Amino acid sequence: MIDGGAVQDPTLPVISFEGGLDETASTIDGWRRSSWTRTLGDLHGNSAPGGYRDEFVIFTDRDGASDTDYMDLAYWIQYRPGDSALFENSPVITTISIGSTLLEPGVGAHANGSATYSGPAIGLYAKKERGVYHEHGEFRAQAALRANFDAPQPVQPADGAPWKPPISVSGTISDFKDAQGNVIDNSWKVTLQEQLFDGSKSGDEYQEGTTAGGKPYTFNFFGPATADVRGKVNPEYIGGSFSESFNNGAVSGAFAAKRKP
């Protein structure tokens, strides 16, 4: 759980994450970064000495307690103990993109026209040379998406569809840099192939799409739904997660794109 900028695990109330705002870590313009760690040791399922280690990083564009419309981007990496070595390098990675205002079923009924969205993407990368991974860490990238709220109707939606279907979404993730601002590889680009938000998901479920490389990506709309300069009433945010493999590496991350005027 992300609660008030802190990370909590309601299943383990005694063992909490430790950390907070990273004053020295470089951040994204308008987004604050905080990092949290936890070592579970022998208290977690009789694991090996040292046990699991969690690292949780959150970026948020929340501007103080009075800001009620914001997005959180996060990744969680858990290192598992091996049979012979503590914290053996066999991590489990989870990425998160969620807004404070999830657009409930029916809110998108009046969405119309099209809109473009842009914003940050964050996550973890690994880069290899001659088939061997030799570099890894946190990345920052740029997300650019387009939503067509009047996409052609392929099939009749089921009764009670939560959005005015179909809505098509597509985009790219590019400009991958490490946490220090260094370019990782200029050739890396994730293409989010066009996917229909067809009303088959409930309000809190993310729609699933496919990247050009055949990997999955997800997305959902977050509020508020407001009118732009042309009077079109469309969602303020698109948030989601993605993964992709390249000839010399791989990425796993989350994105939060805000509607352009």
Buried (B, 14 or more C-beta within 10 A) or exposed (E): EBEEBBBBBEEEEEBEBEBEEBEEBEBBEEBBBBBBEBBBBEEBEEBBEBBBBBBBBBBBBBEEEEEEBBBBBBBBBBBBBEEEEEBEEEBEEEBBBBBBBBBEBEBBEEBBBBBEBBBBBBBBBBBBEEEEEEBBEBBBBBBBBBBBBEBEEEEEBEEEBBBBBBBBBBBBBBBBBBBEEEEBBEEBBBBBBBBBBBBBBEBEEBBEBBBEBEBEBBBBBBBBBEEBEEEBBBBBBBBBBBBBBBEBBBBBBBBBBBBEE
